[in-house]
């Protein structure tokens, strides 16, 4: 079993920045694929970004050029740097990890972009 705990969400004005963290209870060097997903009220959960064990990254079209995903194996933590935030980025952001063919999710952290 593995636990994922997100942090770093909050209220920010349009154009602002936030950095989300996802701390894992196991060594993330074992995790082949990690990612961030988000879900706005009344909408489906959408992919934000993913990162492989070899640090290959993939981004959803709506966040390309604004968000950066990274992982620090020494801290067992994955990050999402979010710049130039827009109101449409408002959502609950969830951390995801694929370990031994099983998916794990964190409880989510709320990001609200509003003036």
C-alpha positions as CSV (number, residue, x, y, z in Angstrom):
1,X,0.0,0.0,0.0
2,X,1.0,3.6,-0.6
3,X,-0.3,6.9,0.6
4,X,-0.1,10.1,-1.4
5,X,-0.6,13.5,0.3
6,X,-1.0,16.7,-1.6
7,X,-0.3,20.2,-0.3
8,X,0.2,23.7,-1.6
9,X,-3.3,24.6,-2.9
10,X,-5.0,27.9,-2.1
11,X,-6.5,31.1,-3.4
12,X,-4.5,33.1,-5.9
13,X,-5.3,35.9,-8.2
14,X,-5.2,35.5,-12.0
15,X,-1.7,35.6,-13.3
16,X,-0.3,34.3,-10.0
17,X,1.6,31.2,-9.2
18,X,1.4,28.2,-6.9
19,X,3.5,25.1,-6.3
20,X,1.7,21.9,-5.4
21,X,3.5,19.0,-3.7
22,X,2.6,15.3,-3.5
23,X,4.4,13.4,-0.8
24,X,4.5,9.6,-1.2
25,X,4.8,7.1,1.7
26,X,7.2,4.9,-0.4
27,X,10.3,5.6,-2.4
28,X,9.1,7.2,-5.6
29,X,12.1,5.8,-7.5
30,X,10.0,2.6,-7.6
31,X,7.1,4.4,-9.3
32,X,7.0,4.2,-13.1
33,X,4.5,6.9,-13.7
34,X,3.2,9.8,-11.6
35,X,0.9,12.6,-12.5
36,X,-1.5,15.4,-11.6
37,X,-5.2,15.4,-12.5
38,X,-7.8,18.0,-11.7
39,X,-11.6,18.1,-11.3
40,X,-13.7,21.2,-11.4
41,X,-17.3,21.1,-10.0
42,X,-19.6,19.3,-12.3
43,X,-16.8,18.2,-14.7
44,X,-14.9,15.1,-15.2
45,X,-11.4,14.5,-13.9
46,X,-8.8,15.7,-16.5
47,X,-5.2,15.1,-17.0
48,X,-2.9,18.0,-16.1
49,X,0.6,16.4,-16.4
50,X,2.5,13.2,-16.0
51,X,6.1,12.3,-15.4
52,X,7.9,9.0,-15.8
53,X,10.6,7.4,-13.7
54,X,13.1,8.7,-16.4
55,X,11.6,12.2,-16.2
56,X,9.8,12.2,-19.5
57,X,6.9,14.6,-19.2
58,X,3.5,15.1,-20.8
59,X,1.1,18.0,-20.4
60,X,-2.5,18.6,-21.1
61,X,-3.0,21.2,-23.9
62,X,-4.6,23.8,-21.6
63,X,-1.5,24.0,-19.3
64,X,1.4,23.7,-21.7
65,X,3.9,26.5,-21.3
66,X,2.4,27.5,-17.9
67,X,2.8,24.4,-15.7
68,X,5.9,22.3,-14.9
69,X,5.9,18.8,-13.4
70,X,8.9,17.5,-11.6
71,X,9.9,14.8,-9.1
72,X,12.5,14.7,-6.3
73,X,13.4,11.0,-5.6
74,X,15.4,12.0,-2.5
75,X,12.4,13.6,-0.9
76,X,9.8,11.1,-2.3
77,X,7.9,14.1,-3.6
78,X,6.4,15.2,-6.9
79,X,5.7,18.8,-7.7
80,X,3.5,20.9,-10.0
81,X,4.7,24.5,-10.5
82,X,1.8,26.5,-11.8
83,X,2.4,29.9,-13.4
84,X,0.2,32.4,-15.0
85,X,-2.9,30.9,-13.4
86,X,-6.3,31.5,-14.9
87,X,-9.8,31.3,-13.4
88,X,-10.4,28.1,-15.5
89,X,-7.6,26.4,-13.6
90,X,-9.8,26.4,-10.5
91,X,-10.3,22.8,-9.5
92,X,-9.3,20.1,-6.9
93,X,-5.9,18.8,-7.9
94,X,-5.2,15.2,-7.3
95,X,-1.9,13.3,-7.3
96,X,-1.7,9.9,-9.0
97,X,0.8,7.2,-9.0
98,X,1.1,3.8,-10.8
99,X,2.9,1.2,-8.8
100,X,3.0,-2.5,-9.6
101,X,0.0,-2.1,-12.0
102,X,-2.1,-0.4,-9.3
103,X,-3.2,3.2,-9.3
104,X,-3.1,5.3,-6.2
105,X,-4.8,8.7,-5.6
106,X,-4.3,11.4,-3.1
107,X,-7.2,13.2,-1.4
108,X,-6.7,16.4,-3.4
109,X,-5.9,20.0,-2.8
110,X,-8.2,22.9,-3.8
111,X,-6.8,25.6,-6.1
112,X,-9.0,28.6,-6.6
113,X,-8.0,31.4,-9.1
114,X,-10.1,34.5,-8.5
115,X,-9.7,38.2,-8.2
